[in-house]
Amino acid sequence: MSATALSLAPLCCCVLLLLLVQPAAAFGAGEVPAGSEFKGMVWRHGDLADILKFLPISFHTAYRFTKLQRKQVYFGNWLRDFSQVIDTTCLENVPEAILRAIVSVLAFMEFGFATDEFDVTRDRLGCYTHVEHIDNPKGYPDNAKDIDDRLRGPVDPRELEVDPATGMKNYIANAGQGWDTAADYIRTQLTECIASGRRGQRKHQADAKKDALRHLGAALHTLEDFSAHSNYIELCLRQLGEESVFAFVGDACRVKVPSGPNKGNEVAPIVTGTFGMLDIFHSLLGEADDKAVLQSKGSLGELESKLNYGGMAFDQLFQLIKAGIEQLSKIQPDLDPLLTQLQAVGEIFKKYSPLGPNDDDNDAQSTTSTALQVTAPDANLLWQAIEPILYLHDRVSKYLQEDTEDASESTQDYSHGQLGEYTNQLVFKYLSIMIESSVRELRNAVRAARDRVDEEAAKADSAQVYRPDTDASDPSHSDLSKDHFSNVLNQPAGLVATVTTNWTVQQVVKCWDDPKLDAKKTIDHILAILHHPAFPEEKTPIQQYMFEAVERWWAANPAEEQARIRSKLTKDAVQQRQHEDHTLTLKDFEGKQSGPANFPGAWPKVRQPPRKTSIIVAFANDAIGDLNWALGIVQTARRGQPREAWKEVCRAGGTPVHNFALILVALIYTIAHGIMWVVTKMIWPF
């Protein structure tokens, strides 16, 4: 443990309420609120991440994923939804730096952190790429690389063809043909995840473990999107005899099953929707549905309301926190650096605030917007201005997060009373000075982009799938996707995703535990999730679990409900958007499964991680561990294996100075031990 961490201990214990900001309450990004009657009935990516609460992060210890670890996984998942704003339409209207800063603040609202492993860097956020969401790339602009060279190039027509060997579009899993596939993306993320997770088992490799969790979340996002963005659920229903269910391809678009029990049958292929930004725009603007249960956490509308947070003025809040730290610094002098950092936050606020030192917030509201247009920091410096207050919060909050594990805890953050409310106001008042004008600029750009996509959709070829006797196979994303609760197949898509998420995490954890397991073979087994339900000669276990999840969901519906659902899924009904229901009530879910799907081995035994030890005990344990490691290096060298000792030093995760200092201490200890042995023998030779 570092000296910095040790010096923060008293602060962590004494002002936990002062600096812990409660994030705003939130199969798009986000989750169903914990108290909602719809919880466990409808699904978003955040709800799927909740499953990790019931899974071990190691089968050796059986400790379940902690709250912080679940957030680290979901952060990787969440970034893939919000990377979609880094695309041609938004980049033409707003600088990338501002877009990324806005996503950073949304991340803070979602996770309660915004630095270290939750830092939204350019590399981590990336940009829109169709493979991350298994989107159909047809219609994507050919000149996208002129706007940002990270975006994809022109579409190869062969990408849009159906692979006769798998019954799926080539861009899904037909790898090695000169184009990117969703399978390639998942393989890359899981390869990094397993390699980093194995490194994370070593000493001084905490960052590698964090990277592993983020890469796991990224891979899970794409795997979860398979059931939500493709026609997999519809094809499962057709396999169950529901031939009237529209498969989102033309009546003449069929592929012959080459082998297995369905050999020779002509079936509709697996397809996904053509590129469209409506999904992410609806999420950002909070317009997916008016019901509170359907509101996304982290929408721009929610962010704007937070930036206009009422209550105590910034200076009063600032002085309140400052006074608390000053009192603590009299007891613990090494808290002064934190006080200096807080002072830096205040200086930045004063620099960019449109209010004079004697002005009142309310009196100046009418002129705030105009002043911000003049005084807002440059886009490239925006994050540098925002980071101090977020970093101040994160340093304490993570320590507290680790110390609040409880066997019955939910994934919702705890409320911390009036002091927590004061700190909420402090953060959002600070952010209002930094980014308020940028939020409004982005919101206008998103609205413009949504209108533009609506215009393009009206002229698109996607409507061809509804025409008689056509072989069209490129439906629109907004027609096909089951991301939103209003889609009648959101629940079975979510249930299938609970199976794939649960099973995949368990396979990855086994690879972390056993470095001898073949990671490539494990990933091959996971990629079997991307499949056509009619094509396997013999379904693998995960393929069988996925199909059974749909089968059980369908069988659980009474005959009357089956007839109602069936009537909403015909071609004519879907074309009229009758497969969407914007008036959901609990009655619509009567008799249906609540919570994730079950399958053999779904719920391994887990136990509560041990509570975090005190700072002093943790420091002592770290010191003993470090000394034992250094002694081991010295002993290896003494046994005539200096090269092995050197390799072990190079593999260690600490800084070279830190590691060599430990070895020096161990060497001195070994010499002293030898001298004491000689002296002892001289005094008492027997």
C-alpha positions in Angstrom: 0.0 0.0 0.0 1.4 3.4 -0.9 1.9 6.3 1.5 -0.7 8.3 -0.3 -3.3 5.6 0.3 -2.3 5.4 4.0 -2.6 9.1 4.5 -6.1 9.0 3.1 -7.3 6.5 5.7 -8.4 9.0 8.3 -10.2 11.1 5.7 -11.9 8.0 4.4 -13.2 7.1 7.8 -14.2 10.6 8.9 -15.6 12.4 5.8 -17.1 9.5 3.9 -20.4 11.2 3.7 -18.9 14.5 2.8 -17.3 13.5 -0.5 -19.4 10.5 -1.6 -21.6 11.8 -4.3 -24.8 9.8 -5.0 -25.2 9.3 -8.7 -28.4 10.1 -10.4 -30.9 7.2 -10.2 -31.2 5.2 -13.7 -31.8 -3.3 -23.8 -30.2 0.1 -24.1 -27.7 1.4 -21.7 -28.8 1.7 -18.0 -31.1 -0.5 -16.0 -34.6 -0.7 -14.6 -34.8 1.1 -11.3 -34.6 -1.3 -8.3 -38.0 -0.4 -6.9 -39.8 -0.7 -10.3 -42.6 -3.2 -10.7 -41.0 -4.1 -14.0 -37.7 -5.2 -12.5 -36.9 -8.7 -13.8 -39.6 -8.5 -16.4 -37.9 -6.3 -19.0 -34.2 -5.9 -19.7 -31.4 -3.5 -20.4 -27.7 -4.0 -20.4 -27.4 -2.8 -16.8 -30.0 -5.4 -15.7 -27.9 -8.2 -17.3 -24.8 -7.0 -15.4 -26.7 -7.6 -12.2 -26.3 -11.4 -12.8 -22.6 -11.1 -11.8 -23.8 -10.6 -8.2 -24.6 -14.3 -8.1 -21.4 -15.5 -9.8 -17.9 -16.1 -8.4 -14.9 -14.0 -9.5 -12.9 -17.1 -8.8 -14.0 -20.7 -8.4 -11.0 -21.2 -6.0 -12.4 -18.8 -3.4 -16.1 -18.8 -4.5 -16.1 -15.1 -3.6 -18.8 -13.3 -5.7 -18.1 -10.3 -7.8 -18.2 -7.2 -5.5 -20.2 -4.1 -6.3 -17.1 -2.3 -7.5 -16.1 -5.2 -9.8 -19.5 -5.4 -11.2 -19.3 -1.7 -12.0 -16.0 -2.2 -13.7 -17.4 -5.0 -15.9 -20.5 -2.9 -16.7 -18.4 0.1 -17.5 -16.8 -1.8 -20.4 -20.3 -2.8 -21.5 -21.8 0.7 -21.1 -19.0 2.4 -23.1 -20.0 0.4 -26.2 -23.4 2.0 -26.2 -22.1 5.5 -25.7 -19.3 5.1 -28.3 -22.0 5.4 -30.8 -22.1 9.2 -30.4 -18.6 9.2 -31.9 -19.9 8.9 -35.4 -20.2 10.9 -38.6 -23.4 12.8 -37.7 -22.3 14.0 -34.2 -18.7 14.6 -35.2 -19.9 16.9 -38.0 -21.6 19.1 -35.4 -19.6 18.8 -32.2 -15.8 18.3 -31.5 -14.7 14.9 -30.4 -13.3 16.3 -27.2 -16.6 17.8 -26.1 -18.5 14.6 -27.0 -16.0 12.6 -24.9 -16.3 15.0 -22.0 -20.0 14.7 -22.0 -19.8 10.9 -22.0 -17.3 11.2 -19.0 -19.9 13.1 -17.0 -22.6 10.6 -18.0 -20.3 7.9 -16.8 -19.9 9.7 -13.5 -23.7 9.9 -13.1 -24.0 6.2 -14.0 -21.2 4.7 -11.9 -20.3 7.3 -9.3 -16.7 7.4 -10.6 -14.9 9.1 -13.5 -11.2 8.6 -13.0 -8.7 5.7 -13.1 -10.4 2.6 -14.5 -13.6 4.7 -15.0 -11.8 7.4 -17.0 -13.4 7.8 -20.4 -10.2 8.0 -22.5 -10.2 8.4 -26.3 -8.9 4.8 -26.6 -11.5 3.3 -24.3 -14.5 5.1 -25.7 -13.4 4.5 -29.3 -16.0 5.3 -31.9 -19.0 3.7 -33.6 -18.3 0.4 -35.2 -21.0 -2.0 -36.5 -19.4 -5.1 -35.2 -19.7 -4.1 -31.5 -23.5 -4.2 -31.9 -23.8 -6.7 -34.7 -25.4 -4.0 -36.8 -25.9 -4.5 -40.6 -23.4 -2.0 -42.2 -25.5 -1.5 -45.3 -25.9 2.2 -46.1 -23.0 3.4 -43.9 -21.3 6.5 -45.4 -18.4 5.6 -47.7 -16.5 8.8 -46.6 -16.6 8.2 -42.8 -12.8 8.0 -42.6 -12.6 11.6 -43.9 -14.3 12.7 -40.6 -12.5 10.4 -38.2 -9.9 7.8 -39.5 -11.0 5.4 -36.8 -14.4 4.9 -38.5 -14.9 2.1 -41.0 -14.3 2.2 -44.7 -16.8 1.5 -47.6 -19.0 -1.5 -47.2 -18.0 -4.6 -49.2 -21.2 -6.1 -50.8 -20.0 -9.6 -49.8 -20.4 -8.6 -46.1 -24.2 -8.4 -46.7 -24.5 -11.9 -48.2 -25.6 -15.0 -46.2 -23.0 -17.6 -45.4 -24.6 -20.9 -46.5 -22.5 -22.8 -44.0 -24.0 -21.1 -40.9 -27.2 -19.4 -42.2 -26.0 -16.0 -40.9 -25.0 -12.8 -42.6 -21.3 -12.7 -43.3 -20.6 -9.7 -41.1 -21.8 -11.7 -38.1 -19.3 -14.5 -37.9 -17.7 -15.3 -41.3 -14.2 -14.3 -40.2 -11.0 -14.1 -42.2 -12.6 -13.0 -45.5 -11.3 -9.4 -45.6 -14.0 -7.7 -43.5 -14.5 -7.2 -39.8 -17.1 -9.4 -38.0 -18.8 -9.4 -34.7 -17.1 -12.7 -33.9 -13.7 -11.1 -34.5 -14.5 -8.3 -32.1 -15.7 -10.7 -29.4 -12.6 -12.9 -29.9 -10.3 -9.8 -29.5 -12.0 -8.6 -26.3 -12.1 -12.1 -24.7 -8.5 -12.7 -25.6 -7.4 -9.5 -23.9 -9.8 -10.2 -21.0 -8.3 -13.7 -20.3 -4.7 -12.6 -20.7 -5.2 -9.5 -18.5 -7.2 -11.6 -15.9 -4.3 -14.1 -15.6 -1.8 -11.3 -15.2 -4.1 -9.8 -12.6 -3.5 -12.9 -10.4 0.1 -11.8 -9.9 1.4 -9.4 -7.3 1.2 -5.6 -8.1 -1.0 -6.2 -11.2 -4.3 -4.6 -10.0 -4.5 -2.6 -13.2 -4.4 -5.8 -15.3 -7.4 -7.1 -13.4 -9.3 -3.9 -14.0 -8.5 -4.1 -17.7 -9.8 -7.7 -17.7 -13.1 -6.7 -16.2 -13.6 -3.9 -18.8 -12.8 -6.1 -21.7 -15.2 -8.7 -20.3 -17.9 -6.1 -20.3 -17.2 -5.1 -23.9 -17.5 -8.7 -25.1 -20.7 -9.3 -23.1 -22.2 -6.2 -24.7 -21.9 -7.8 -28.2 -23.0 -11.2 -27.0 -26.1 -9.7 -25.3 -26.9 -7.8 -28.5 -27.1 -11.0 -30.5 -30.6 -11.9 -29.2 -31.7 -8.2 -29.1 -30.5 -7.1 -32.5 -31.0 -10.2 -34.6 -34.1 -12.2 -35.6 -32.8 -15.2 -33.4 -36.0 -15.1 -31.2 -38.3 -15.1 -34.2 -36.4 -18.0 -35.8 -36.7 -20.0 -32.5 -40.4 -19.4 -32.5 -40.6 -20.6 -36.1 -38.7 -23.7 -35.0 -41.4 -24.2 -32.4 -44.0 -24.3 -35.2 -45.0 -20.6 -35.2 -44.6 -20.2 -39.0 -46.7 -17.0 -39.1 -44.0 -15.1 -37.1 -42.3 -12.7 -39.4 -38.5 -13.3 -39.7 -37.7 -9.8 -41.0 -36.6 -11.0 -44.4 -38.5 -11.3 -47.7 -40.6 -14.4 -48.3 -38.2 -15.6 -51.0 -35.1 -15.1 -48.8 -34.3 -18.6 -47.6 -31.2 -20.7 -47.0 -30.9 -24.5 -47.1 -29.8 -26.3 -44.0 -26.7 -28.3 -45.1 -26.7 -31.0 -42.4 -28.2 -32.2 -39.1 -31.8 -32.9 -38.1 -33.1 -30.1 -40.3 -31.0 -31.0 -43.3 -32.6 -29.8 -46.6 -35.1 -27.5 -44.9 -35.2 -24.0 -46.3 -35.2 -21.4 -43.5 -34.9 -17.7 -43.1 -31.3 -16.6 -42.3 -30.1 -14.8 -39.2 -30.0 -11.1 -40.0 -29.7 -7.8 -38.0 -30.9 -4.3 -38.7 -29.3 -1.8 -41.0 -27.3 1.0 -39.5 -29.4 3.6 -37.6 -28.7 6.0 -34.8 -32.3 6.2 -33.5 -31.6 3.8 -30.6 -28.8 5.8 -29.1 -30.5 9.1 -29.7 -33.6 7.9 -27.9 -31.5 6.8 -25.1 -29.6 10.1 -24.9 -32.7 12.2 -25.1 -34.7 10.1 -22.7 -37.5 9.8 -25.2 -37.7 6.0 -25.6 -40.9 6.1 -23.4 -42.6 8.5 -21.1 -43.0 6.0 -18.2 -40.5 6.5 -15.4 -39.6 2.8 -15.4 -38.4 3.2 -19.0 -36.2 6.3 -18.5 -32.5 5.7 -19.0 -30.0 6.8 -16.4 -27.7 9.3 -17.8 -29.9 10.9 -20.4 -29.0 14.4 -21.6 -32.3 15.7 -20.3 -31.5 14.4 -16.9 -28.0 15.8 -17.1 -29.4 19.3 -17.9 -31.7 19.2 -15.0 -28.8 18.2 -12.7 -26.7 21.1 -14.0 -29.4 23.5 -12.9 -29.4 22.0 -9.4 -30.9 24.4 -6.9 -30.0 24.9 -3.3 -27.0 26.2 -1.5 -24.5 28.3 -3.6 -21.2 26.8 -4.7 -19.1 29.0 -2.4 -21.1 28.0 0.7 -20.8 24.3 -0.2 -17.2 24.7 -1.0 -16.5 26.4 2.4 -18.5 23.6 4.2 -16.2 20.9 2.8 -13.1 22.9 3.2 -13.8 23.5 6.9 -14.3 19.8 7.4 -10.9 19.0 5.8 -9.2 21.8 7.7 -10.4 20.4 11.0 -9.2 16.9 10.1 -5.8 18.3 9.0 -5.1 19.6 12.5 -5.2 15.9 13.6 -3.6 14.5 10.4 -1.2 17.1 8.9 -0.6 15.0 5.7 -4.1 15.8 4.5 -2.8 19.2 3.3 -2.4 17.9 -0.3 -6.1 17.1 -0.5 -6.9 20.6 0.8 -4.7 22.0 -1.9 -6.5 19.9 -4.5 -9.9 21.2 -3.2 -8.5 24.7 -3.5 -7.7 24.1 -7.1 -11.3 23.1 -7.8 -12.4 26.4 -6.3 -9.9 28.4 -8.4 -11.1 26.7 -11.6 -14.7 27.5 -10.7 -13.9 31.2 -10.1 -12.0 31.4 -13.4 -14.9 30.1 -15.5 -17.9 31.2 -13.5 -19.9 34.0 -15.1 -20.9 35.2 -11.6 -19.0 37.9 -9.8 -17.8 37.3 -6.2 -20.9 39.1 -4.8 -23.4 37.9 -7.3 -26.3 35.6 -6.4 -27.1 32.5 -8.4 -30.7 33.3 -8.9 -30.1 36.9 -10.0 -27.7 35.8 -12.7 -29.7 32.9 -14.1 -30.9 34.9 -17.1 -27.4 35.8 -18.1 -25.7 32.5 -17.4 -26.2 31.0 -20.8 -24.8 34.0 -22.7 -21.8 34.3 -20.4 -21.0 30.6 -20.7 -20.8 31.0 -24.5 -17.9 33.4 -23.9 -16.2 31.9 -20.9 -16.5 28.2 -21.5 -13.1 26.5 -21.7 -11.6 25.3 -25.0 -12.8 21.8 -26.0 -9.3 20.3 -25.7 -9.0 21.6 -22.1 -12.5 20.7 -21.0 -11.7 17.4 -19.4 -8.7 18.9 -17.6 -11.1 21.4 -16.0 -13.7 18.7 -15.0 -11.3 16.1 -13.7 -10.2 17.6 -10.3 -13.5 17.5 -8.6 -14.3 14.0 -10.0 -10.8 12.7 -8.9 -11.3 14.2 -5.5 -14.5 12.2 -5.1 -13.2 9.0 -6.6 -10.2 8.7 -4.2 -12.5 8.3 -1.2 -15.5 6.7 -2.8 -13.7 3.5 -3.9 -12.4 2.9 -0.4 -16.0 3.3 0.9 -17.4 1.1 -1.8 -15.2 -1.8 -0.8 -16.3 -1.5 2.8 -20.0 -1.6 2.2 -20.4 -5.1 0.9 -23.4 -6.8 2.4 -24.9 -10.2 1.7 -28.3 -8.7 0.8 -27.1 -5.6 -0.9 -28.7 -4.4 -4.1 -26.8 -2.8 -7.0 -28.3 0.6 -6.2 -26.1 3.1 -4.4 -26.9 4.1 -0.9 -28.2 7.5 0.1 -26.1 9.5 2.5 -28.4 12.1 3.8 -28.1 15.9 3.8 -24.3 15.9 3.6 -24.5 13.7 0.5 -27.0 16.1 -0.9 -24.7 19.1 -0.3 -21.9 17.3 -2.2 -24.3 16.5 -5.1 -24.9 20.2 -5.4 -21.2 21.0 -5.2 -20.4 18.7 -8.1 -23.2 19.6 -10.4 -22.8 23.4 -9.8 -19.1 22.9 -10.7 -20.0 21.0 -13.8 -22.6 23.5 -14.8 -19.8 26.1 -15.2 -17.6 23.7 -17.1 -20.0 22.1 -19.6 -23.5 23.5 -19.5 -23.2 25.2 -22.9 -21.6 22.0 -24.3 -24.5 19.9 -23.1 -27.0 22.2 -24.9 -24.9 22.2 -28.0 -24.7 18.4 -28.0 -28.4 18.1 -27.4 -29.2 20.2 -30.4 -26.8 18.2 -32.5 -28.4 14.9 -31.4 -31.9 16.2 -32.3 -30.6 17.3 -35.7 -29.0 13.9 -36.2 -32.2 12.1 -35.2 -34.2 14.1 -37.7 -31.7 13.3 -40.3 -31.8 9.6 -39.6 -35.7 9.7 -39.8 -35.5 11.3 -43.2 -33.0 8.7 -44.4 -35.1 5.8 -43.0 -38.1 7.0 -45.0 -36.0 6.6 -48.2 -34.2 3.4 -47.2 -34.3 0.0 -48.8 -35.1 -1.7 -45.5 -38.9 -1.6 -46.3 -38.3 -4.1 -49.1 -38.5 -7.0 -46.6 -42.2 -6.4 -46.4 -42.9 -6.6 -50.1 -44.3 -9.8 -51.5 -42.0 -12.5 -53.0 -38.8 -10.5 -52.4 -35.5 -11.9 -51.3 -34.6 -8.7 -49.4 -32.6 -9.4 -46.2 -31.7 -6.0 -44.8 -34.4 -4.8 -42.4 -34.1 -1.6 -40.4 -32.6 -1.7 -36.9 -35.5 0.2 -35.4 -38.0 -2.4 -36.8 -36.0 -5.4 -35.7 -34.2 -4.6 -32.5 -35.7 -5.6 -29.1 -33.7 -3.1 -27.1 -36.7 -1.2 -25.7 -39.3 -2.5 -23.3 -42.1 -1.7 -25.7 -41.0 -4.5 -28.1 -43.1 -7.6 -27.4 -40.0 -9.8 -27.6 -37.9 -7.8 -25.2 -38.4 -10.3 -22.4 -37.4 -13.5 -24.3 -34.4 -11.6 -25.8 -33.4 -10.5 -22.3 -33.8 -14.1 -20.9 -31.6 -15.5 -23.6 -29.0 -12.7 -22.8 -29.1 -13.7 -19.1 -28.1 -17.2 -20.2 -25.3 -16.1 -22.5 -24.0 -13.6 -19.9 -24.1 -16.1 -17.0 -22.5 -18.9 -19.0 -19.8 -16.8 -20.7 -18.7 -15.2 -17.4 -18.3 -18.7 -15.8 -16.1 -19.9 -18.8 -13.9 -16.8 -18.5 -13.5 -17.1 -14.7 -12.4 -20.8 -15.2 -9.7 -19.5 -17.6 -8.6 -16.9 -15.1 -8.3 -19.6 -12.4 -6.4 -22.1 -14.6 -3.7 -20.8 -16.8 -3.3 -24.3 -18.4 -6.8 -24.0 -19.9 -6.7 -23.3 -23.7 -8.1 -19.8 -24.0 -8.6 -20.1 -27.7 -10.7 -23.2 -27.3 -12.8 -21.6 -24.6 -13.4 -18.5 -26.8 -14.4 -20.9 -29.7 -17.0 -22.4 -27.4 -18.3 -19.0 -26.4 -18.6 -17.9 -30.0 -21.0 -20.8 -30.6 -23.5 -18.4 -29.1 -23.6 -16.7 -32.6 -25.6 -19.4 -34.4 -28.8 -20.2 -36.3 -31.2 -22.3 -34.2 -31.9 -24.6 -37.2 -28.3 -25.2 -38.3 -26.3 -27.2 -35.7 -26.0 -30.9 -36.3 -26.0 -31.2 -32.5 -26.5 -28.2 -30.3 -23.7 -27.4 -27.9 -24.8 -26.9 -24.3 -25.0 -23.1 -24.6 -27.0 -23.3 -27.8 -29.4 -25.7 -26.1 -29.7 -23.4 -23.1 -30.5 -20.5 -25.3 -33.2 -22.3 -27.2 -34.8 -23.7 -24.1 -35.0 -20.2 -22.6 -37.2 -19.2 -25.5 -39.1 -22.4 -25.4 -39.9 -22.1 -21.7 -40.9 -18.4 -22.2 -43.4 -19.3 -24.9 -44.8 -22.3 -23.1 -45.4 -20.2 -20.0 -47.8 -18.0 -21.9 -51.5 -19.1 -21.7 -53.1 -20.0 -25.1 -54.9 -16.6 -25.1 -51.7 -14.7 -24.6 -49.9 -16.8 -27.2 -52.6 -15.8 -29.7 -52.2 -12.1 -28.8 -48.4 -12.2 -29.2 -48.7 -14.3 -32.4 -51.1 -11.6 -33.9 -48.5 -8.9 -33.1 -45.7 -10.7 -34.9 -47.1 -11.3 -38.4 -45.6 -9.4 -41.3 -48.6 -7.0 -41.6 -48.7 -6.4 -37.9 -44.9 -5.7 -37.7 -45.1 -3.3 -40.7 -47.7 -1.4 -38.8 -45.5 -1.5 -35.7 -48.0 -3.5 -33.7 -45.1 -5.5 -32.2 -44.5 -2.4 -30.0 -46.6 -1.7 -26.9 -46.2 1.7 -25.2 -48.8 1.0 -22.5 -47.1 -1.8 -20.6 -48.6 -2.7 -17.2 -47.9 -5.6 -14.8 -50.9 -7.4 -16.2 -49.0 -7.9 -19.5 -46.5 -10.0 -17.5 -48.9 -12.1 -15.4 -47.8 -15.7 -15.3 -44.4 -14.9 -17.0 -41.0 -15.5 -15.6 -39.5 -12.9 -13.4 -35.8 -12.7 -13.1 -33.0 -14.4 -15.2 -33.4 -17.7 -17.0 -32.2 -20.9 -15.4 -30.0 -23.6 -16.9 -27.8 -26.5 -15.5 -25.0 -24.9 -13.5 -26.5 -21.4 -13.7 -26.0 -20.6 -10.0 -22.7 -21.9 -8.6 -22.2 -21.6 -4.9 -20.8 -18.2 -3.9 -19.9 -16.6 -0.7 -19.5 -13.0 0.5 -16.0 -11.5 0.0 -14.3 -10.8 3.3 -14.8 -7.3 4.7 -12.0 -4.9 4.0 -9.4 -5.0 6.8 -8.4 -1.9 8.6 -5.8 0.4 7.1 -3.1 -0.7 9.6 -3.7 -4.4 9.1 -3.9 -4.0 5.3 -0.6 -2.1 5.4 1.0 -4.7 7.6 -0.2 -7.5 5.3 1.1 -5.7 2.2 4.5 -5.1 3.9 4.8 -8.8 4.9 3.8 -9.9 1.5 6.3 -7.6 -0.1 9.1 -8.9 2.2 8.2 -12.5 1.5 8.3 -11.9 -2.2 11.7 -10.2 -2.0 13.1 -13.0 0.3 12.0 -15.5 -2.3 14.0 -13.7 -5.0 17.1 -13.6 -2.8 16.7 -17.4 -2.0 16.3 -18.2 -5.7 19.5 -16.3 -6.5 21.4 -18.0 -3.6 20.4 -21.4 -5.0 22.4 -20.6 -8.1 19.5 -19.5 -10.3 20.2 -15.8 -10.8 18.5 -15.7 -14.2 15.2 -17.1 -12.7 15.4 -14.5 -10.0 15.9 -11.7 -12.5 13.0 -13.0 -14.6 10.8 -12.9 -11.5 11.8 -9.3 -10.8 11.0 -8.3 -14.4 7.6 -9.9 -14.2 6.6 -8.1 -11.0 4.2 -5.2 -11.4 5.8 -2.7 -9.1 8.1 0.1 -10.2 11.8 -1.0 -10.7 12.9 1.3 -7.8 10.2 -0.2 -5.5 11.2 -3.8 -6.4 14.9 -3.3 -6.1 14.4 -1.5 -2.7 12.5 -4.5 -1.5 15.2 -6.8 -2.7 17.9 -4.7 -0.9 15.9 -4.9 2.3 15.5 -8.6 1.9 19.3 -9.0 1.2 20.1 -7.0 4.3 17.7 -9.1 6.3 19.3 -12.3 5.0 22.8 -11.1 5.8 21.7 -10.0 9.3 20.0 -13.3 9.8 23.2 -15.1 8.8 25.3 -13.0 11.2 22.9 -13.6 14.0 23.1 -17.4 13.3 27.0 -17.2 13.5 26.9 -15.2 16.7 24.4 -17.6 18.2 26.6 -20.5 17.4 29.6 -18.8 18.9 27.7 -18.1 22.2 26.0 -21.4 22.3 27.8 -23.9 20.1 25.6 -26.9 21.0 
